[in-house]
């Protein structure tokens, strides 16, 4: 009874936030997404989507992933599941623009139905559950929506979490509100955790111990190794231009946060005394900051250019390239001589480093890797990456790497070995999820996973 009352209060608060967005917030959302996509957030999908959802002929899984990294995890799990259930139908909901872009790019190849994630309102969720008719709901990493979980429970749809992670800070927050969240954690049918620490934290928050398993980090399975294939046409011109320019060395600073661009610019300025042809590529986590970063680069004395305006100025004259396009970072990593992963010097929590390390080039980051502690530690312990405590140390590390090709090759090679050893989480997740799909309508039996390798 108490939990139902709290859910109603949560829903009232949710509505109050939405209403509080009128007219400015929803007007902005309307301009960015359009009427159709905004309607989808309320569960009103276009006719084409409704027809696809209505035509169910096999087991169907609804996977919810927020951003691009989680979407990549979702596709890795889908590929592994389809080794067992070739006819499996998949509905993938995503929230962010990056997530939607990655999902839309790969949906045809992976044969999934991509939708915008709904608002967490009871009527919206019930309508969507009735339309999707899922046999299983899979949440990627950490997405516990109260009304979604409650509606799934009432509809008898099992809810699982794959690649589950529970940072210490979030554990503390959920624990303080345990009177509200504990029943939600208890309702989860299976949690496939990235690490022992994550598993322990989920169990402490209320997930029954026999429903928590450690399967590893699916992001090790979600990245290609070395030079990436299937480069989008709009990116090929950029890569060709970089290669033709013969720029060496190239420092790629990926997913940078405020303050880190200035650090990298000043670091690169000092390195240019020894490497006058050095090219610094800055890829901010939020591309809306790109113009401000360009102005900063020019104030610091660099000849700068935005990636989208690069044709106006030949790359051979550019000293600092600011990437203001989406989805190109992973194709730039293989061109780097040295890579820096942002949100680790000035920001807090860090970023996923696996994609950078999969390029085979040496990677470094700062002290703040709180959200990726286990993954970052796996590379650092094997001397497959470098973690520094301060910007001055980062400059020393990059200088050493630029001057030592053998060390660069060794660090990059060890990073690829770390990734290879940690692969297999997607297959283990699919094996665990298969039990929920066995015997569902349309299942034609279990396929041998050997056919997928």
N, C-alpha and C positions, 0 to 999 in steps of 0.2 A: 504493500500500500504506500509506504513512504517513498519507495523508488518511483512509483507512478506519479506521485505528487511532484517529486523533484523533476521528473521528465517534463511535466506540464510547465513548471517554472522555467526550465531550460528552453522550452519551445517559445514561451512568451518572451523571454530575453532575446532569443534568436530573431523573432519577428520584430521586436523593438529595434534591434540593430538594423535590420533590413529597412524598416520604415524610416529610421533615422538617416538612411542614405538618400532618401528622396529630398530634393530632386537631383542634387548634384552627383551623388555617388552612382545611382542607377543610370542617370543620364550619361555619365562617363562610360559606364559599362556598356550602355547601348551603342555609343559611338565606336567603342573598341570591338565589340563582339557582334553587333547587329541584332535586330529584333528576333531572328530565328534562334540564335545561340542563347540569348537572354531568356527566351521562352523555354528553351531546353533545360535551363537551370531550375525551372519550375515544373519540369516533367512533361512539357508539351513538345514532343519531338516532331520533325518533319515527316511527311507521309512516307517517304522512302525508308526512313529508319523504322517507322511503325510497321511497315509491311515486312521488313526483314525480321523484326522481332517476333511478329505473329507467326512466321513460318518456321516452326521448330520441328526438326526431324531427328535430332540426336541429343545426347547429353549436352547441357549448356552451363558454362561457367561465367559468372560475372566477376571481373577483376577490376579493382579500383586502385589506380596509381595516380599520384599527384603530379609530379614533374617529370622531366626528361629521363633522369636517372632511374626513377621507379618504373617508368614505361619500358625502359630497356630490360629491367629485371622481369617485368611481366612477360615480355616477348620470349625471353630465355626459358621461363617456366612453361609457356605455351608450347614452344617447340619440344620440350621434354615430355609434356603431357600427351602431345599428339603422336609420340612414339608408341604410346599405349592405346590411345583412343584416336585413331586417324580421322574420325568423323566429328570430333569434338567441336562444338560451337562455342565461340568466345565473344563476349561483350566486354569491351574495355572502356571504362570511364576515366577521364583525366580532368585536371583542374586548371593547370597553368598553360600559358601560351606555348612555352617550350615543350611541355608534355603533349599538348595537342598536335604540335608540328611534327614531333617524332612519331607519334601514333599514326597520324595521317599519312606520313611518308611511308611507313612500313605496313599499313593495314592491308594493302592488296597482296603483298608478298606473304604475309602471315595469315591472311584470310580471317580478319576479325572485324567486328562491328564497333566502330569508335563513336562514343557519345560524350557530351559534356557532362561532368558530374553534377548531380542535382543539389539543390539546397537541402539541408538536413531538417526537413519539415515532415511531420507524420503523413499528411495527405500526399505530398509529393513522393515520398519514399514508397508508400503503399501502392500508388499508381504505377511507379516504375517497376517494383517487384512483380506486379501483376502482368506488366507488359513483357518483361524480360523472361519470366518463368525460370529462374536459375535453379539448377540442382546443387550449386555450390557458390558461395560468395567468398572471394579471396581478396584480402586487403594486403597491400604491399607496404612493408616496413612498419609504419606506425600511423594508422588512420582509424581512430576509434570515434565514430560519429554516434552519439547516443540514440537518436531516433532510427538510424539505419540498423544498428544492432538490435534494438528492441523490435522493430518491424520484422526483421529477418527471423528473430526468435519466434514471434507470433505466427509467422508464415511457415515455420519449420524448415527454414533454409539454413543449413550449417554454415557458420562463419569461421574462416581460418585466416591466419596471418602468415605470409611468407616473407623470408628475408627480414624477420622481425628484429628490430633494435629498440633498446630502451635506455637512452642516455641517463646518466645519474641525475641530472637536473630535472628531467621529466618524471623520473621515478619519485623524487621528492614531491613534485607538484601533484601527481596522481595520488600519492599516499596521503597528503594533507586533505584531499577531497575524497577520501576512500568511501565515505558514506554515500557518495553518488556514483563513483566509478567502479567500485568493487563488484557490484552485480554485473556490470558490463564485461569486466574481465572474466568473471566466472562463466559468462555465457559463451565465451569463445570455445569452439570445439577442438581447435588445434593451433598451436603456435610453433612455427618453425624458426628458431632463433639463429642469429648469426654467430653467437659466441656463448660460452658458458656464463659469462657475466650477464648477458642479455636474458638468458633463460632463467637465471636466478631472480632477476628483477621482475620478470613477468609472473613468476610463481609467487613472489612476495606480494604482488598487487592483487592476487586472487585467482589466477588461472590455475586450475587443478594440476598438480605435478605430473600426472600421467598424460596430460595433454600438451606438454611442452617438450620439444625435442631440439637438439642442436644439429642443424644441417649445413652450417657454413654460410658464406656470403655469396649470393647468386651473382653479384656484380663481377666476380672473377670470371663467370661464364658469359657475361653479357658483352664483353669487349673483344674486338678482333685483335690479333697479335701482329706487331710490327707495322709495316706500311698498310694503311687501310684501303680496302677495295670499295667499289660501288660509291665513288665520290660523286656527289651531285654535280650536274653540269655547271651550275652557277659558281661552284667552288673550284672547278678544274682550271679556269682562267687565272684565278688568284694563285693557285699552287704552281702553275706553269710560269707565271710571271716571277714568283719568288725564285724558282729554280733557274730560270734564264738569267736572272740578275746576278746569279753566282754569289749571293751574299753569304759571307761566312766570317765570323760565327753569327748564329741567330739565337737570341734569347726569347723564349715564349713565356710570358707571365699570364697564366690562365685563371679565370674566375676571380679577378682582383676586386678588393673592396677599398673604400675611401682611405687614403693615406698610403696604401701600398703602391699606387702608381708613382707617387713622388719618390718613394724609396727606390723603386726600380729605375726611374729616370736618372736620379743622381748617381746610383750605382753604375748604370750604363755609361753615364758621362765620364766617370773616372776610368772605366774600363776602355773607353775609346782611345785613351792615350796609348795603349798597347795594341788595340784592335780597331783601327780607324774605320774599317768597313762594317763594324758591328751593326746589326739590325735588331732593334728591340720591338717585339710585337706584344702589345698590351690588349688583353681581352677581358674587359670588365664583366663582372657577374651580371650587372644590370646595364644593358646597352644604352639606356636613356642618359647615362652619364658620359657617353663617348665624346660629345662635343666639348664638354667641360674639361675632359682629360686632354683633348687635343690642344686646347688653349693653355693648359698647364705645361704640356710638352714644349710648346713654342716659347713660353716664358722661361723654361729651363734651358733654352738655346738649341733645341732640336728642330730639324726640318721634319715636320709631322704631317700625317695624312690620315684621313678616315678611310677604312677599307671600301666603303660604298662610293667614295669619291676618288678612289685611287687612279682611275683612268685619266683624271685631269692632271696628274703629276706622276711621272715615271718613277717606278720603285727604286731605280738606281740612285735617285736623289733623296729618297726618304730615309730618315734615320730612326724614326719612331712611327710605327704603324699601329693605329688604334682600330680594332675590329668592332664595327658597329652593326654587324650582321649576326643572325642567329644560326646556330647549328654547325658552325665551321671550326670550332676549337679542336675537336678530335682529329680533324684532317690537317691541322697545323702542327700538332704535337710531333708527328714523324719528321717534320722539316727542321725541328729545333736542334741546336747543339746542346743547350741546357734548358731545362724547364723549371719554372717556379709555380707552385700551386698556391693560390691566394686564400684569403680569409683565414690566414694562419699567422700573419705578423700583426696586423691591426685589427682584423675582425676576430670574432670568437667562434670556436666550434670547428673550423676547418672545412675542407671540401673533400669529396671522394678523389683519391689519388690513383685509383686503379687504371683509369683510362689514360692518364698521362704516362704511367709506368709501362703500359702495354705498347707504347711506341718504341720501346727499346732504347730510348735516350735517357740520360741521367736526370733525376728529378730531385728537387729540394723543396722544403717548406719550413715554416716558422714553428714556434712553440705551441700554438693554439690548435690542437687537433682533438679537442674534447669529444666531438661527435663521431670521430673515426679513429679512436685510440687504438683499437685492436688491429685494424687494417694498416694504419701507419706504422705501428710497432712491428708488424710482420715484415715490412720492408726494411726498416731501420736495423732490426736485429740481424738481418742477413747482409748488411752493408749493401743493400739494393736500392737505397735512397739516402738522402741526408736531411736530418732535421737540425735546425739551428735555433739558438735562443734569442738572437738579436740581428738587426740588419747588418751590422758590421761583420758578423760571422758569415752571413749569406754572401756578402761580397767576396770574402776570402775563399769560400767554397767554390763559387762560380769562377773566380780567377784561376784557382787550381785546376778545375775541370777543363776550362778553356785551353789551358796550357799542357794538358796531359791526355792525348787521345786514347792511350791505352787504358787509363783509369775510366774514362767515359765509357768505353766499350765494355769494360768489366762490370761497372755499376749497372749499365743497361741490360747486360746479359743476365746478371743475377736477378734483376727485377722480373724478367720474363720467366725465369725459373720459379720465382715465388708465385707468380700467377698460375703457371702450369700445375704446381703442387696443390694449389687451393681450388682448382676447378672441380666440378662435380656436384656443387650444391643444387643446381637446377634439377639434375637427375634425381638427387635424394628428395627434393621437394615434390617432384612429380610422383615418386614412389609413395610418399606419405599421403598425398592428395588422392591417389588412385582409389583408395578404399571408399571414399565418399561417392565415387562415380560408378563403381562396380554395381551392376544390376539396375542402373537407371535406364529409363526408356531410351531405346535407340542404340545402346552400347553393343558393339559387335565383338566384344572379347578384348583381351589384353594382347597387345603386340609385343614382340620381343624388342627390347631397347637396343639390341645389337644392330637392328636395321637402320638406326638413326646415327650411327657413328661411322 
